[in-house]
């Protein structure tokens, strides 16, 4: 198979928001307890309870933002149960596991500080109150001599945290209250009105995010219609999108090695982009003059049949390639698409990390994020791929080569990320660089394996990890072969 890639280095399309490369952690399965949090008394190496290996890995991949605590857990979470010396234990309503509340607001914000990422908190709309949400904002952000600011001080954090990102509920069309779009819009209008007033406690203000659907056009349209006139109190609208490589009732097997499954999974990036386009159109249509709304996709990823209680699933190479193709698509929709969060950070669904006891394994999805981190905050460049068309069993067609290109903020590096979505064929490709005067050199790394179902595990270690490959970049064009089922990131020094 042959292909052609053209990059217009002098055609800027806006800055890629680093938050596109975010993640999401819920109190579900072993994501938090036993994953990110092991407790200060654990024999697992930790920093005041935070798993050291997880913190170091997330810092190395330059994780920009972390969403917590929702999922479904968010709309049954009462934040005061998770602060202070005496924590109120309860049952995790949605995931039927014990909840000690040992990991709460201060532990989460300390995790974000250790990783170097922005925190994104999701308030309880389904079973909470506006007062509870406003009190939480005061606890996190106020510098005044007030009840909840002083409560934070008694808990050991004198200075405000300055949390900027706040989600107004989670999936309120479903587990967050089974609301209609109209019902949620009325709740969101109320919450946002009062939460906006607390935004003055943060320099530059806070970003309030309405919880859209993403898979139900009618619900989203109704929500937008009834939020109209209140969007000045909001900054973004989020949607969710999971990929089953099948259906909700008939999810695929995690380690299915067949080409049919691979193509169906990769084809769902097309379905995801269709949803992004529809939501983006609503966001742009309803944005008030002078106040452009942003679009978030704050839950997304692969979802297979359960292999362990708590939605644990192994994370094979195909997950890493799916993530890379999705990130390429997200890059192309920036800056309107301003944030995404893969689900989830550890041990749940399309995890970045897998843990067992004191061991931590990095997944192919983690490596895709780490390899593509050069796009964060860079300027998106116009680019085009021409290659063979592929199709899945649902008839969705897409190019064999998925790509995005960017130029670093200092103008010294051009990053090109390319996924060969063919399961069987290498792609001999001519790469044309336009608008580039000189090249100082180039490096490339590849992520691939013998099978799309190859995974990293505790017995065999990291069988799927980036490897350096030679690249002979030159002007105005150069040739490079992208192996079947692979991600290649080429960094060109300008």
Phi, psi and omega in degrees: 000140179240159180208172179221131176239130175239132177238126176261094186290347179255014180241092184279139181240017179107169183273135175281115180296124179306332184293351172301337184261032183275177178220180191212134181232125180239156174283078185217128180055228182252028179293306181271294183282117185090349177252275179283329185241126178242349180091148184292341181268000185290151173283346176290132178307126185210162175244097183051042175101341180275128180301118184301316183296324179292315179300314182295320181293317181292326177292321182293327179277000178062047178302123186270331185206145181227125182266140182197147003259003186266165331042184182306329181303328187299321185273011168231017183257127178247109195299331182293341177289345186244028175227156178088180185285326182256112182258139181270114178282149178201178176270137174286106190302313188277330186246012169046044176228158181297145176233108182276343186062020176297328176257111183228206187302309184293324178293319179296315181291330175290323175300313180298319179296320180293322180283329184089030182242163176283139172275146178229105184265144181243117185275160183274106175262325186296315182233010181256196181224161174300320181300317180298318180295315181294322177296324178294318177297320178297316180302316185282325197239346188277140174255004183282169173272079185226167189304307187280332172295319178290327176298317177300318180297320178293339179269009170099008179234094187294314184275149177299150178282330181070045179289123185265325189260126182224119176271133180268082179086177182213125176043051182289352171285345183231251185294346179271017175135359180051044183273153168284167176302323179292315179299314180296319180302318179296318178295315182297319178302317182293311180300312185296326180301314183279323180293327179300324181296328179281348181296340180293345180287348182245130179301126183086354179083174179258164173249117180259133190239119175282147184262098176278190184258289179103334181240007180221100184299321182294319180296314180297317181298321179293318178299312180299319183297319183274348171275346181305133184096352179237003184292345176294341177268357182240159181239340184202162173232134181255153170227164178237151179203116175250153183239121187255352188050039182172233176227169177304320182282333184230070179290152180286165174282142184303312187255030175297117185268003189285151177296323181302315179294317180301313182293325179292321178295312181295327177296337181287346171297326176296315177297322178295318180294324177301319179292321177298316180298317181294315179294322179298320179298319178294316180300315182289325180292319186268356180298128177294154177305129179077004182222072182293128177281152175255160176249131174245148165239086193267012163211128174197160176148183180276150180219110181254182173297141183299136173248355178199148178303139181094025176057032172288137171214144175295157186237090183281179180307319184301329176294319178297321179288323175298316178298316182295317178295321177295317179296322174301316179295317178299316178306317184291340180261004174283155006269359178297314172282107193250353180197140168221155179225113176289146181250120354230185189291317184219132166065004183227131178052226185276074189285152172278327184229145170241138181232151174208112184060235180270000183269147175224131180241136176271132183271165173302328176297316176304313184295324177299316178298315182294319181294327186263009184295342177297340177286340185297122178074004180274169179270122178294134179250147175296135180208159180210140175245140174232117182205187178293149175275139174249163178213146176262181184291347176268002178085007178283128180255148179201157178296146177293332180255123172258135181208162164210156183224146179211161175243132184298160183301325180275000177076009188260350183225132171254122181252128179236119179249127186228128174249124171272109185273003173282131181286332189245333192249135168291160179233107175282116194235138171265125181251121182251124177254119179250142179081017178250127183274323184206152178235131180270340183158177181206149174229157180215147173229150182232147174237112179200177179198174182299321183233151176292344180264002178294135184225163174267134180217179187282338181278315186255358178074205184270091176279340179243107178205160184297142176230141176289140176227150180288146175217134183250071183287139177204178181248146355275354182213161175209162183256143174208140178257125179260113182299158176304151181036069182214155167248130175236130175244119179253127177247118185252121178280124183262000000 
